Amino acid sequence: MTIKEVLNKGAYGLYFGNRVLLPFRCHVLKVIFENEIITDFSSSKKGACYKTLENFTEIYFHEVKDLDEAVSEYKGIKMIVVQEGNNIFDFKNHEKLNILLDEDHKLKIEKVEDDILFFE
């Protein structure tokens, strides 16, 4: 699935411990996680790292044991991502998302309106 298909269908992602599984392939440019802004996704042991697999993207938050305990149920995890295959240098391709933890390890994925300031 693409990011747009996931948003249109209301498809869920998954989370387990400190791991997030998004049901689309993407490049992650920025993550806002509680009060932390992550832009470095190298494989270091700080912040987060991600990789794209056959039909999904997984993100590991290194300094978090359990997302249930670390993420406010109202704030969620904010992200700027670009669908894999799209030009990351074209700002029209940047998707602003809010990821909310739901029951049974599901992630609700919502598009964020462009006028929200928390991404800047």
C-alpha positions in Angstrom: 0.0 0.0 0.0 1.0 3.6 -0.4 0.7 6.3 2.2 -2.4 7.8 0.4 -4.0 4.3 0.3 -3.5 3.8 4.0 -5.0 7.2 4.8 -8.0 6.7 2.5 -8.7 3.1 3.8 -8.0 3.9 7.4 -5.5 1.0 7.5 -3.6 0.5 10.8 0.0 0.1 11.6 1.4 -2.0 14.5 3.6 -1.4 17.4 5.4 -3.8 19.8 7.7 -2.6 22.6 9.9 0.1 21.0 9.1 -1.0 17.4 6.7 0.7 15.0 5.5 -1.0 11.8 4.0 1.3 9.1 2.0 -0.4 6.3 3.8 1.4 3.6 7.3 2.0 2.3 8.7 5.4 3.1 11.7 7.6 3.8 11.4 9.1 7.3 12.6 12.7 7.4 11.6 13.8 10.9 9.9 12.4 14.0 8.6 14.3 16.9 8.3 12.0 19.9 7.0 13.7 23.1 9.5 16.5 23.5 12.2 15.0 21.3 12.8 15.9 17.6 14.6 13.1 15.8 16.2 13.8 12.4 19.2 11.4 12.6 18.2 7.9 11.8 21.6 6.3 11.7 22.0 3.0 13.4 23.5 4.6 16.5 21.9 3.7 19.9 20.3 7.2 20.3 17.1 8.5 18.9 15.7 6.1 16.3 16.5 4.1 13.2 14.3 2.8 10.4 14.4 0.5 7.5 12.1 -0.3 4.6 11.2 -3.9 4.0 9.2 -5.6 1.2 5.8 -3.9 2.0 6.3 -1.9 5.2 8.6 0.4 7.1 9.8 -0.4 10.6 11.1 2.2 13.1 13.0 1.4 16.3 13.1 4.0 19.1 16.4 3.2 20.9 15.9 5.0 24.2 12.3 3.6 24.7 11.5 0.3 26.3 7.7 0.4 25.7 5.8 2.9 23.6 2.7 2.4 25.7 4.5 4.0 28.6 6.4 6.7 26.6 3.8 8.1 24.3 0.9 10.3 25.5 -2.4 8.9 24.2 -3.4 12.4 22.9 -0.1 13.6 21.4 1.0 10.5 19.5 4.1 10.4 17.3 4.4 13.1 14.6 6.3 12.3 11.5 7.3 13.8 8.2 7.7 11.0 5.6 7.9 10.6 1.8 6.5 7.7 -0.1 9.4 5.5 -1.3 10.0 6.2 -5.0 8.9 9.9 -4.7 11.4 12.8 -4.8 12.3 13.7 -1.2 13.5 17.1 -2.4 10.0 18.1 -3.6 8.1 19.5 -0.5 4.8 18.5 -2.2 5.7 14.9 -1.5 6.3 15.5 2.3 3.4 13.8 4.2 2.8 15.1 7.8 1.4 12.3 9.9 0.3 11.7 13.4 0.5 8.2 14.7 -1.7 7.3 17.7 -1.4 4.2 19.8 -4.6 2.2 19.8 -5.7 -1.0 21.4 -4.2 -4.4 20.6 -0.9 -3.0 19.4 -2.6 -1.1 16.5 -1.4 2.3 15.3 -4.0 4.8 13.9 -2.4 6.8 11.1 -3.8 10.3 10.5 -2.8 13.1 8.1 -2.0 16.4 9.8 -3.1 19.6 8.3 -0.4 21.8 6.9 -1.1 24.7 9.2 -0.1 22.8 12.4 3.1 24.3 13.8 4.5 21.3 15.7 6.5 20.2 12.7 8.6 23.3 12.3 
